[in-house]
Each structure stands twice: as C-alpha cells, then as structure tokens.
Amino acid sequence: MSRLEKIKLLRGSRLTCQEVRVLLADLGYELVRQRGSHEQWVKDGRTFTLAAHGKDATHYILDALRKLSEVP
C-alpha cells in the first residue's frame, strides 16, 4: 500500500508529524521555512502549513492531507 493510499484510508487513525513530513515530501512538497513548530511546505504555488505541536498530527492536519491527496 502506498503512502497516498494510506492517507485515503485514514479514519480516526493517527500519524506522527514525522510521517506527515515524509508524506508531504512524497507528494512533491518542499520545506521552505520553519518558525518554531510551524513548517511551511510549498508545491506549485500551494502552501501547506504543518503545525508540529507534539508527536502526533492533529485531526485537522489529517483532513488537510486527505484534501491534498484528492487534488491533481
């Protein structure tokens, strides 16, 4: 199962912030800046902000990842 498929199957599951970083890189996003715990990832003019406040990613980060996986 690819990482992209894993995102699509997430329902109440947890991902660590490190796993989110790997997924963003796999989707072609590049880390362009970080200020404190907030990281900004960019791809084709689209920006994704990862707020890494602890080990696990929050539910809204996972929802945003699902939306990213649907965008062509």
Distance bins in CASP14 RR format, pairs under 12 A and 6 or more apart:
PFRMAT RR
TARGET T0000
AUTHOR 0000-0000-0000
RMODE 2
METHOD distances of the structure
MODEL  1
1 7 0 0 0 0 0 1 0 0 0 0 0
1 8 0 0 0 0 1 0 0 0 0 0 0
1 9 1 0 0 1 0 0 0 0 0 0 0
1 10 0 0 0 0 0 1 0 0 0 0 0
2 8 0 0 0 0 1 0 0 0 0 0 0
2 9 0 0 0 0 0 1 0 0 0 0 0
2 22 0 0 0 0 0 1 0 0 0 0 0
2 23 0 0 0 0 0 1 0 0 0 0 0
2 26 0 0 0 0 1 0 0 0 0 0 0
2 27 0 0 0 0 0 1 0 0 0 0 0
2 69 0 0 0 0 0 1 0 0 0 0 0
3 9 0 0 0 0 0 1 0 0 0 0 0
3 10 0 0 0 0 0 1 0 0 0 0 0
3 15 0 0 0 0 1 0 0 0 0 0 0
3 19 0 0 0 0 1 0 0 0 0 0 0
3 20 0 0 0 0 0 1 0 0 0 0 0
3 21 0 0 0 0 0 1 0 0 0 0 0
3 22 1 0 0 1 0 0 0 0 0 0 0
3 23 1 0 1 0 0 0 0 0 0 0 0
3 24 0 0 0 0 1 0 0 0 0 0 0
3 25 0 0 0 0 1 0 0 0 0 0 0
3 26 1 0 1 0 0 0 0 0 0 0 0
3 27 0 0 0 0 1 0 0 0 0 0 0
3 28 0 0 0 0 0 1 0 0 0 0 0
3 65 0 0 0 0 1 0 0 0 0 0 0
3 68 0 0 0 0 0 1 0 0 0 0 0
3 69 0 0 0 0 1 0 0 0 0 0 0
4 10 0 0 0 0 0 1 0 0 0 0 0
4 22 0 0 0 0 0 1 0 0 0 0 0
4 23 1 0 0 1 0 0 0 0 0 0 0
4 24 0 0 0 0 0 1 0 0 0 0 0
4 26 1 0 0 1 0 0 0 0 0 0 0
4 27 1 0 0 1 0 0 0 0 0 0 0
4 28 0 0 0 0 0 1 0 0 0 0 0
4 65 0 0 0 0 1 0 0 0 0 0 0
4 66 0 0 0 0 0 1 0 0 0 0 0
4 68 0 0 0 0 1 0 0 0 0 0 0
4 69 1 0 1 0 0 0 0 0 0 0 0
4 70 0 0 0 0 0 1 0 0 0 0 0
4 71 0 0 0 0 0 1 0 0 0 0 0
5 23 0 0 0 0 0 1 0 0 0 0 0
5 26 0 0 0 0 0 1 0 0 0 0 0
5 66 0 0 0 0 0 1 0 0 0 0 0
5 69 0 0 0 0 1 0 0 0 0 0 0
6 13 0 0 0 0 1 0 0 0 0 0 0
6 14 0 0 0 0 0 1 0 0 0 0 0
6 15 0 0 0 0 1 0 0 0 0 0 0
6 19 0 0 0 0 1 0 0 0 0 0 0
6 20 0 0 0 0 0 1 0 0 0 0 0
6 22 0 0 0 0 0 1 0 0 0 0 0
6 23 1 0 0 1 0 0 0 0 0 0 0
6 26 0 0 0 0 0 1 0 0 0 0 0
6 62 0 0 0 0 0 1 0 0 0 0 0
6 65 0 0 0 0 1 0 0 0 0 0 0
6 66 0 0 0 0 0 1 0 0 0 0 0
6 69 0 0 0 0 1 0 0 0 0 0 0
7 13 0 0 0 0 1 0 0 0 0 0 0
7 15 0 0 0 0 1 0 0 0 0 0 0
7 19 0 0 0 0 0 1 0 0 0 0 0
7 20 0 0 0 0 1 0 0 0 0 0 0
7 22 0 0 0 0 0 1 0 0 0 0 0
7 23 1 0 0 1 0 0 0 0 0 0 0
7 24 0 0 0 0 0 1 0 0 0 0 0
7 26 0 0 0 0 1 0 0 0 0 0 0
7 27 0 0 0 0 1 0 0 0 0 0 0
7 57 0 0 0 0 0 1 0 0 0 0 0
7 61 0 0 0 0 0 1 0 0 0 0 0
7 62 1 0 0 1 0 0 0 0 0 0 0
7 63 0 0 0 0 0 1 0 0 0 0 0
7 64 0 0 0 0 0 1 0 0 0 0 0
7 65 1 0 1 0 0 0 0 0 0 0 0
7 66 1 0 1 0 0 0 0 0 0 0 0
7 67 0 0 0 0 1 0 0 0 0 0 0
7 68 1 0 0 1 0 0 0 0 0 0 0
7 69 1 0 1 0 0 0 0 0 0 0 0
7 70 0 0 0 0 1 0 0 0 0 0 0
7 71 0 0 0 0 0 1 0 0 0 0 0
8 23 0 0 0 0 0 1 0 0 0 0 0
8 62 0 0 0 0 0 1 0 0 0 0 0
8 65 0 0 0 0 1 0 0 0 0 0 0
8 66 1 0 0 1 0 0 0 0 0 0 0
8 67 0 0 0 0 0 1 0 0 0 0 0
8 68 0 0 0 0 0 1 0 0 0 0 0
8 69 1 0 1 0 0 0 0 0 0 0 0
8 70 0 0 0 0 1 0 0 0 0 0 0
9 15 0 0 0 0 0 1 0 0 0 0 0
9 62 0 0 0 0 0 1 0 0 0 0 0
9 65 0 0 0 0 0 1 0 0 0 0 0
9 66 0 0 0 0 1 0 0 0 0 0 0
9 69 0 0 0 0 0 1 0 0 0 0 0
10 19 0 0 0 0 0 1 0 0 0 0 0
10 20 0 0 0 0 0 1 0 0 0 0 0
10 23 0 0 0 0 0 1 0 0 0 0 0
10 57 0 0 0 0 0 1 0 0 0 0 0
10 59 0 0 0 0 1 0 0 0 0 0 0
10 61 0 0 0 0 0 1 0 0 0 0 0
10 62 1 0 1 0 0 0 0 0 0 0 0
10 63 0 0 0 0 1 0 0 0 0 0 0
10 64 0 0 0 0 0 1 0 0 0 0 0
10 65 1 0 0 1 0 0 0 0 0 0 0
10 66 1 0 0 1 0 0 0 0 0 0 0
10 69 0 0 0 0 1 0 0 0 0 0 0
11 59 0 0 0 0 0 1 0 0 0 0 0
11 62 0 0 0 0 1 0 0 0 0 0 0
11 63 0 0 0 0 0 1 0 0 0 0 0
11 66 0 0 0 0 1 0 0 0 0 0 0
12 56 0 0 0 0 0 1 0 0 0 0 0
12 57 0 0 0 0 0 1 0 0 0 0 0
12 58 0 0 0 0 0 1 0 0 0 0 0
12 59 1 0 0 1 0 0 0 0 0 0 0
12 62 1 0 0 1 0 0 0 0 0 0 0
12 63 0 0 0 0 0 1 0 0 0 0 0
12 66 0 0 0 0 0 1 0 0 0 0 0
13 19 0 0 0 0 0 1 0 0 0 0 0
13 56 0 0 0 0 0 1 0 0 0 0 0
13 57 0 0 0 0 0 1 0 0 0 0 0
13 59 0 0 0 0 0 1 0 0 0 0 0
13 62 1 0 0 1 0 0 0 0 0 0 0
13 65 0 0 0 0 0 1 0 0 0 0 0
13 66 0 0 0 0 0 1 0 0 0 0 0
14 20 0 0 0 0 0 1 0 0 0 0 0
14 54 0 0 0 0 0 1 0 0 0 0 0
14 55 0 0 0 0 1 0 0 0 0 0 0
14 56 1 0 1 0 0 0 0 0 0 0 0
14 57 1 0 0 1 0 0 0 0 0 0 0
14 58 0 0 0 0 1 0 0 0 0 0 0
14 59 0 0 0 0 1 0 0 0 0 0 0
14 61 0 0 0 0 0 1 0 0 0 0 0
14 62 0 0 0 0 1 0 0 0 0 0 0
15 21 0 0 0 0 1 0 0 0 0 0 0
15 22 0 0 0 0 1 0 0 0 0 0 0
15 23 1 0 0 1 0 0 0 0 0 0 0
15 24 0 0 0 0 0 1 0 0 0 0 0
15 50 0 0 0 0 0 1 0 0 0 0 0
15 52 0 0 0 0 0 1 0 0 0 0 0
15 55 0 0 0 0 0 1 0 0 0 0 0
15 56 1 0 0 1 0 0 0 0 0 0 0
15 57 1 0 1 0 0 0 0 0 0 0 0
15 58 0 0 0 0 1 0 0 0 0 0 0
15 59 0 0 0 0 0 1 0 0 0 0 0
15 61 0 0 0 0 1 0 0 0 0 0 0
15 62 1 0 0 1 0 0 0 0 0 0 0
15 63 0 0 0 0 0 1 0 0 0 0 0
15 64 0 0 0 0 0 1 0 0 0 0 0
15 65 1 0 0 1 0 0 0 0 0 0 0
15 66 0 0 0 0 0 1 0 0 0 0 0
16 22 0 0 0 0 1 0 0 0 0 0 0
16 23 0 0 0 0 0 1 0 0 0 0 0
16 50 0 0 0 0 0 1 0 0 0 0 0
16 52 0 0 0 0 1 0 0 0 0 0 0
16 54 0 0 0 0 1 0 0 0 0 0 0
16 55 1 0 1 0 0 0 0 0 0 0 0
16 56 1 0 1 0 0 0 0 0 0 0 0
16 57 1 0 0 1 0 0 0 0 0 0 0
16 58 0 0 0 0 0 1 0 0 0 0 0
16 61 0 0 0 0 0 1 0 0 0 0 0
16 62 0 0 0 0 0 1 0 0 0 0 0
17 23 0 0 0 0 0 1 0 0 0 0 0
17 24 0 0 0 0 0 1 0 0 0 0 0
17 37 0 0 0 0 1 0 0 0 0 0 0
17 38 0 0 0 0 0 1 0 0 0 0 0
17 39 0 0 0 0 1 0 0 0 0 0 0
17 50 1 0 0 1 0 0 0 0 0 0 0
17 51 0 0 0 0 1 0 0 0 0 0 0
17 52 1 0 1 0 0 0 0 0 0 0 0
17 53 0 0 0 0 1 0 0 0 0 0 0
17 54 1 0 0 1 0 0 0 0 0 0 0
17 55 1 0 0 1 0 0 0 0 0 0 0
17 56 1 0 0 1 0 0 0 0 0 0 0
17 57 1 0 1 0 0 0 0 0 0 0 0
17 58 0 0 0 0 1 0 0 0 0 0 0
17 61 0 0 0 0 1 0 0 0 0 0 0
17 62 0 0 0 0 0 1 0 0 0 0 0
17 65 0 0 0 0 0 1 0 0 0 0 0
18 24 0 0 0 0 0 1 0 0 0 0 0
18 25 0 0 0 0 0 1 0 0 0 0 0
18 39 0 0 0 0 0 1 0 0 0 0 0
18 50 0 0 0 0 0 1 0 0 0 0 0
18 52 0 0 0 0 1 0 0 0 0 0 0
18 54 0 0 0 0 0 1 0 0 0 0 0
18 55 0 0 0 0 1 0 0 0 0 0 0
18 56 0 0 0 0 0 1 0 0 0 0 0
18 57 0 0 0 0 1 0 0 0 0 0 0
19 25 0 0 0 0 0 1 0 0 0 0 0
19 26 0 0 0 0 0 1 0 0 0 0 0
19 50 0 0 0 0 0 1 0 0 0 0 0
19 52 0 0 0 0 0 1 0 0 0 0 0
19 55 0 0 0 0 0 1 0 0 0 0 0
19 56 0 0 0 0 1 0 0 0 0 0 0
19 57 1 0 0 1 0 0 0 0 0 0 0
19 61 0 0 0 0 0 1 0 0 0 0 0
19 62 0 0 0 0 0 1 0 0 0 0 0
19 65 0 0 0 0 1 0 0 0 0 0 0
20 26 0 0 0 0 0 1 0 0 0 0 0
20 27 0 0 0 0 0 1 0 0 0 0 0
20 29 0 0 0 0 0 1 0 0 0 0 0
20 31 0 0 0 0 0 1 0 0 0 0 0
20 39 0 0 0 0 1 0 0 0 0 0 0
20 41 0 0 0 0 1 0 0 0 0 0 0
20 48 0 0 0 0 1 0 0 0 0 0 0
20 49 0 0 0 0 0 1 0 0 0 0 0
20 50 1 0 1 0 0 0 0 0 0 0 0
20 51 0 0 0 0 0 1 0 0 0 0 0
20 52 1 0 0 1 0 0 0 0 0 0 0
20 54 0 0 0 0 0 1 0 0 0 0 0
20 55 0 0 0 0 0 1 0 0 0 0 0
20 56 0 0 0 0 1 0 0 0 0 0 0
20 57 1 0 1 0 0 0 0 0 0 0 0
20 58 0 0 0 0 0 1 0 0 0 0 0
20 60 0 0 0 0 0 1 0 0 0 0 0
20 61 1 0 0 1 0 0 0 0 0 0 0
20 62 0 0 0 0 1 0 0 0 0 0 0
20 64 0 0 0 0 1 0 0 0 0 0 0
20 65 1 0 0 1 0 0 0 0 0 0 0
20 66 0 0 0 0 0 1 0 0 0 0 0
20 68 0 0 0 0 0 1 0 0 0 0 0
21 27 0 0 0 0 0 1 0 0 0 0 0
21 28 0 0 0 0 0 1 0 0 0 0 0
21 29 0 0 0 0 1 0 0 0 0 0 0
21 30 0 0 0 0 0 1 0 0 0 0 0
21 31 1 0 0 1 0 0 0 0 0 0 0
21 34 0 0 0 0 0 1 0 0 0 0 0
21 39 1 0 0 1 0 0 0 0 0 0 0
21 41 0 0 0 0 1 0 0 0 0 0 0
21 48 0 0 0 0 0 1 0 0 0 0 0
21 50 1 0 0 1 0 0 0 0 0 0 0
21 52 0 0 0 0 1 0 0 0 0 0 0
21 57 0 0 0 0 1 0 0 0 0 0 0
21 61 0 0 0 0 0 1 0 0 0 0 0
21 65 0 0 0 0 0 1 0 0 0 0 0
22 28 0 0 0 0 0 1 0 0 0 0 0
22 29 0 0 0 0 0 1 0 0 0 0 0
22 31 0 0 0 0 0 1 0 0 0 0 0
22 41 0 0 0 0 0 1 0 0 0 0 0
22 50 0 0 0 0 0 1 0 0 0 0 0
22 57 0 0 0 0 0 1 0 0 0 0 0
22 65 0 0 0 0 0 1 0 0 0 0 0
23 29 0 0 0 0 1 0 0 0 0 0 0
23 41 0 0 0 0 0 1 0 0 0 0 0
23 48 0 0 0 0 0 1 0 0 0 0 0
23 50 0 0 0 0 0 1 0 0 0 0 0
23 57 0 0 0 0 1 0 0 0 0 0 0
23 61 0 0 0 0 0 1 0 0 0 0 0
23 62 0 0 0 0 0 1 0 0 0 0 0
23 64 0 0 0 0 0 1 0 0 0 0 0
23 65 1 0 0 1 0 0 0 0 0 0 0
23 66 0 0 0 0 0 1 0 0 0 0 0
23 68 0 0 0 0 1 0 0 0 0 0 0
23 69 0 0 0 0 1 0 0 0 0 0 0
24 30 0 0 0 0 1 0 0 0 0 0 0
24 31 1 0 0 1 0 0 0 0 0 0 0
24 32 0 0 0 0 0 1 0 0 0 0 0
24 39 0 0 0 0 1 0 0 0 0 0 0
24 40 0 0 0 0 0 1 0 0 0 0 0
24 41 1 0 1 0 0 0 0 0 0 0 0
24 42 0 0 0 0 1 0 0 0 0 0 0
24 43 0 0 0 0 1 0 0 0 0 0 0
24 46 0 0 0 0 0 1 0 0 0 0 0
24 47 0 0 0 0 0 1 0 0 0 0 0
24 48 1 0 0 1 0 0 0 0 0 0 0
24 49 0 0 0 0 0 1 0 0 0 0 0
24 50 1 0 0 1 0 0 0 0 0 0 0
24 52 0 0 0 0 0 1 0 0 0 0 0
24 57 0 0 0 0 0 1 0 0 0 0 0
24 61 0 0 0 0 0 1 0 0 0 0 0
24 64 0 0 0 0 0 1 0 0 0 0 0
24 65 0 0 0 0 1 0 0 0 0 0 0
24 68 0 0 0 0 1 0 0 0 0 0 0
24 69 0 0 0 0 0 1 0 0 0 0 0
25 31 0 0 0 0 1 0 0 0 0 0 0
25 39 0 0 0 0 0 1 0 0 0 0 0
25 41 0 0 0 0 1 0 0 0 0 0 0
25 43 0 0 0 0 0 1 0 0 0 0 0
25 48 0 0 0 0 0 1 0 0 0 0 0
25 50 0 0 0 0 0 1 0 0 0 0 0
26 41 0 0 0 0 0 1 0 0 0 0 0
26 43 0 0 0 0 0 1 0 0 0 0 0
26 65 0 0 0 0 0 1 0 0 0 0 0
26 68 0 0 0 0 0 1 0 0 0 0 0
26 69 0 0 0 0 0 1 0 0 0 0 0
27 41 0 0 0 0 1 0 0 0 0 0 0
27 42 0 0 0 0 0 1 0 0 0 0 0
27 43 1 0 0 1 0 0 0 0 0 0 0
27 44 0 0 0 0 0 1 0 0 0 0 0
27 46 0 0 0 0 0 1 0 0 0 0 0
27 48 0 0 0 0 1 0 0 0 0 0 0
27 64 0 0 0 0 0 1 0 0 0 0 0
27 65 0 0 0 0 1 0 0 0 0 0 0
27 66 0 0 0 0 0 1 0 0 0 0 0
27 67 0 0 0 0 0 1 0 0 0 0 0
27 68 1 0 0 1 0 0 0 0 0 0 0
27 69 1 0 0 1 0 0 0 0 0 0 0
27 70 0 0 0 0 0 1 0 0 0 0 0
27 71 0 0 0 0 1 0 0 0 0 0 0
27 72 0 0 0 0 0 1 0 0 0 0 0
28 41 0 0 0 0 1 0 0 0 0 0 0
28 42 0 0 0 0 1 0 0 0 0 0 0
28 43 1 0 1 0 0 0 0 0 0 0 0
28 44 0 0 0 0 1 0 0 0 0 0 0
28 45 0 0 0 0 0 1 0 0 0 0 0
28 46 0 0 0 0 0 1 0 0 0 0 0
28 48 0 0 0 0 0 1 0 0 0 0 0
28 68 0 0 0 0 0 1 0 0 0 0 0
28 69 0 0 0 0 0 1 0 0 0 0 0
28 71 0 0 0 0 0 1 0 0 0 0 0
29 39 0 0 0 0 0 1 0 0 0 0 0
29 40 0 0 0 0 1 0 0 0 0 0 0
29 41 1 1 0 0 0 0 0 0 0 0 0
29 42 1 0 0 1 0 0 0 0 0 0 0
29 43 1 0 1 0 0 0 0 0 0 0 0
29 44 0 0 0 0 1 0 0 0 0 0 0
29 45 0 0 0 0 0 1 0 0 0 0 0
29 46 0 0 0 0 1 0 0 0 0 0 0
29 47 0 0 0 0 1 0 0 0 0 0 0
29 48 1 0 0 1 0 0 0 0 0 0 0
29 49 0 0 0 0 0 1 0 0 0 0 0
29 50 0 0 0 0 1 0 0 0 0 0 0
29 64 0 0 0 0 0 1 0 0 0 0 0
29 65 0 0 0 0 0 1 0 0 0 0 0
29 68 0 0 0 0 1 0 0 0 0 0 0
29 69 0 0 0 0 0 1 0 0 0 0 0
29 71 0 0 0 0 0 1 0 0 0 0 0
30 39 0 0 0 0 0 1 0 0 0 0 0
30 40 0 0 0 0 1 0 0 0 0 0 0
30 41 1 0 0 1 0 0 0 0 0 0 0
30 42 1 0 1 0 0 0 0 0 0 0 0
30 43 1 0 0 1 0 0 0 0 0 0 0
30 44 0 0 0 0 0 1 0 0 0 0 0
30 45 0 0 0 0 0 1 0 0 0 0 0
30 46 0 0 0 0 0 1 0 0 0 0 0
30 47 0 0 0 0 0 1 0 0 0 0 0
30 48 0 0 0 0 0 1 0 0 0 0 0
31 38 0 0 0 0 0 1 0 0 0 0 0
31 39 1 0 1 0 0 0 0 0 0 0 0
31 40 1 0 0 1 0 0 0 0 0 0 0
31 41 1 0 1 0 0 0 0 0 0 0 0
31 42 0 0 0 0 1 0 0 0 0 0 0
31 43 0 0 0 0 0 1 0 0 0 0 0
31 47 0 0 0 0 0 1 0 0 0 0 0
31 48 0 0 0 0 1 0 0 0 0 0 0
31 49 0 0 0 0 0 1 0 0 0 0 0
31 50 0 0 0 0 1 0 0 0 0 0 0
31 52 0 0 0 0 0 1 0 0 0 0 0
32 38 0 0 0 0 0 1 0 0 0 0 0
32 39 0 0 0 0 1 0 0 0 0 0 0
32 40 1 0 1 0 0 0 0 0 0 0 0
32 41 1 0 0 1 0 0 0 0 0 0 0
32 42 1 0 1 0 0 0 0 0 0 0 0
32 43 0 0 0 0 1 0 0 0 0 0 0
32 45 0 0 0 0 0 1 0 0 0 0 0
32 46 0 0 0 0 0 1 0 0 0 0 0
32 47 0 0 0 0 1 0 0 0 0 0 0
32 48 0 0 0 0 0 1 0 0 0 0 0
32 49 0 0 0 0 0 1 0 0 0 0 0
32 50 0 0 0 0 0 1 0 0 0 0 0
33 39 1 0 0 1 0 0 0 0 0 0 0
33 40 1 0 1 0 0 0 0 0 0 0 0
33 41 0 0 0 0 1 0 0 0 0 0 0
33 42 0 0 0 0 1 0 0 0 0 0 0
33 47 0 0 0 0 1 0 0 0 0 0 0
33 49 0 0 0 0 0 1 0 0 0 0 0
33 50 0 0 0 0 0 1 0 0 0 0 0
34 40 1 0 0 1 0 0 0 0 0 0 0
34 41 0 0 0 0 1 0 0 0 0 0 0
34 49 0 0 0 0 0 1 0 0 0 0 0
34 50 0 0 0 0 1 0 0 0 0 0 0
34 51 0 0 0 0 0 1 0 0 0 0 0
34 52 0 0 0 0 1 0 0 0 0 0 0
35 49 0 0 0 0 0 1 0 0 0 0 0
35 50 0 0 0 0 0 1 0 0 0 0 0
35 51 0 0 0 0 0 1 0 0 0 0 0
35 52 0 0 0 0 0 1 0 0 0 0 0
36 49 0 0 0 0 0 1 0 0 0 0 0
36 50 0 0 0 0 0 1 0 0 0 0 0
36 51 0 0 0 0 1 0 0 0 0 0 0
36 52 0 0 0 0 1 0 0 0 0 0 0
36 53 0 0 0 0 1 0 0 0 0 0 0
37 49 0 0 0 0 0 1 0 0 0 0 0
37 50 0 0 0 0 1 0 0 0 0 0 0
37 51 1 0 0 1 0 0 0 0 0 0 0
37 52 1 0 1 0 0 0 0 0 0 0 0
37 53 1 0 1 0 0 0 0 0 0 0 0
37 54 1 0 0 1 0 0 0 0 0 0 0
37 55 0 0 0 0 0 1 0 0 0 0 0
37 57 0 0 0 0 0 1 0 0 0 0 0
37 58 0 0 0 0 0 1 0 0 0 0 0
38 47 0 0 0 0 0 1 0 0 0 0 0
38 48 0 0 0 0 0 1 0 0 0 0 0
38 49 1 0 1 0 0 0 0 0 0 0 0
38 50 1 0 0 1 0 0 0 0 0 0 0
38 51 1 0 1 0 0 0 0 0 0 0 0
38 52 1 0 0 1 0 0 0 0 0 0 0
38 53 0 0 0 0 1 0 0 0 0 0 0
38 61 0 0 0 0 0 1 0 0 0 0 0
39 47 0 0 0 0 0 1 0 0 0 0 0
39 48 0 0 0 0 1 0 0 0 0 0 0
39 49 1 0 0 1 0 0 0 0 0 0 0
39 50 1 0 1 0 0 0 0 0 0 0 0
39 51 0 0 0 0 1 0 0 0 0 0 0
39 52 1 0 0 1 0 0 0 0 0 0 0
39 53 0 0 0 0 0 1 0 0 0 0 0
39 57 0 0 0 0 0 1 0 0 0 0 0
39 61 0 0 0 0 0 1 0 0 0 0 0
40 46 0 0 0 0 0 1 0 0 0 0 0
40 47 1 0 1 0 0 0 0 0 0 0 0
40 48 1 0 0 1 0 0 0 0 0 0 0
40 49 1 0 1 0 0 0 0 0 0 0 0
40 50 1 0 0 1 0 0 0 0 0 0 0
40 51 0 0 0 0 0 1 0 0 0 0 0
40 52 0 0 0 0 0 1 0 0 0 0 0
41 47 1 0 0 1 0 0 0 0 0 0 0
41 48 1 0 1 0 0 0 0 0 0 0 0
41 49 1 0 0 1 0 0 0 0 0 0 0
41 50 1 0 0 1 0 0 0 0 0 0 0
41 51 0 0 0 0 0 1 0 0 0 0 0
41 52 0 0 0 0 0 1 0 0 0 0 0
41 61 0 0 0 0 0 1 0 0 0 0 0
41 64 0 0 0 0 0 1 0 0 0 0 0
41 65 0 0 0 0 0 1 0 0 0 0 0
41 68 0 0 0 0 1 0 0 0 0 0 0
42 48 1 0 0 1 0 0 0 0 0 0 0
42 49 0 0 0 0 0 1 0 0 0 0 0
42 50 0 0 0 0 0 1 0 0 0 0 0
43 68 0 0 0 0 1 0 0 0 0 0 0
43 71 0 0 0 0 1 0 0 0 0 0 0
44 68 0 0 0 0 0 1 0 0 0 0 0
44 71 0 0 0 0 1 0 0 0 0 0 0
44 72 0 0 0 0 0 1 0 0 0 0 0
45 71 0 0 0 0 0 1 0 0 0 0 0
46 64 0 0 0 0 0 1 0 0 0 0 0
46 67 0 0 0 0 0 1 0 0 0 0 0
46 68 0 0 0 0 1 0 0 0 0 0 0
46 71 1 0 0 1 0 0 0 0 0 0 0
46 72 0 0 0 0 0 1 0 0 0 0 0
47 64 0 0 0 0 0 1 0 0 0 0 0
47 68 0 0 0 0 0 1 0 0 0 0 0
48 57 0 0 0 0 0 1 0 0 0 0 0
48 60 0 0 0 0 0 1 0 0 0 0 0
48 61 0 0 0 0 1 0 0 0 0 0 0
48 64 1 0 0 1 0 0 0 0 0 0 0
48 65 0 0 0 0 1 0 0 0 0 0 0
48 67 0 0 0 0 1 0 0 0 0 0 0
48 68 1 0 0 1 0 0 0 0 0 0 0
48 69 0 0 0 0 0 1 0 0 0 0 0
48 71 0 0 0 0 0 1 0 0 0 0 0
49 58 0 0 0 0 0 1 0 0 0 0 0
49 60 0 0 0 0 0 1 0 0 0 0 0
49 61 0 0 0 0 1 0 0 0 0 0 0
49 64 0 0 0 0 1 0 0 0 0 0 0
50 57 1 0 0 1 0 0 0 0 0 0 0
50 58 0 0 0 0 0 1 0 0 0 0 0
50 60 0 0 0 0 0 1 0 0 0 0 0
50 61 1 0 0 1 0 0 0 0 0 0 0
50 62 0 0 0 0 0 1 0 0 0 0 0
50 64 0 0 0 0 1 0 0 0 0 0 0
50 65 0 0 0 0 1 0 0 0 0 0 0
50 68 0 0 0 0 0 1 0 0 0 0 0
51 57 0 0 0 0 1 0 0 0 0 0 0
51 58 1 0 0 1 0 0 0 0 0 0 0
51 60 0 0 0 0 1 0 0 0 0 0 0
51 61 1 0 0 1 0 0 0 0 0 0 0
51 64 0 0 0 0 0 1 0 0 0 0 0
52 58 0 0 0 0 1 0 0 0 0 0 0
52 61 0 0 0 0 1 0 0 0 0 0 0
53 60 0 0 0 0 0 1 0 0 0 0 0
53 61 0 0 0 0 1 0 0 0 0 0 0
54 61 0 0 0 0 0 1 0 0 0 0 0
56 62 0 0 0 0 1 0 0 0 0 0 0
57 63 0 0 0 0 0 1 0 0 0 0 0
57 64 0 0 0 0 1 0 0 0 0 0 0
57 65 0 0 0 0 1 0 0 0 0 0 0
57 66 0 0 0 0 0 1 0 0 0 0 0
58 64 0 0 0 0 1 0 0 0 0 0 0
58 65 0 0 0 0 0 1 0 0 0 0 0
59 65 0 0 0 0 0 1 0 0 0 0 0
59 66 0 0 0 0 0 1 0 0 0 0 0
60 66 0 0 0 0 0 1 0 0 0 0 0
60 67 0 0 0 0 0 1 0 0 0 0 0
61 67 0 0 0 0 0 1 0 0 0 0 0
61 68 0 0 0 0 0 1 0 0 0 0 0
62 68 0 0 0 0 0 1 0 0 0 0 0
62 69 0 0 0 0 0 1 0 0 0 0 0
63 69 0 0 0 0 0 1 0 0 0 0 0
63 70 0 0 0 0 0 1 0 0 0 0 0
64 70 0 0 0 0 0 1 0 0 0 0 0
64 71 0 0 0 0 0 1 0 0 0 0 0
65 71 0 0 0 0 0 1 0 0 0 0 0
END
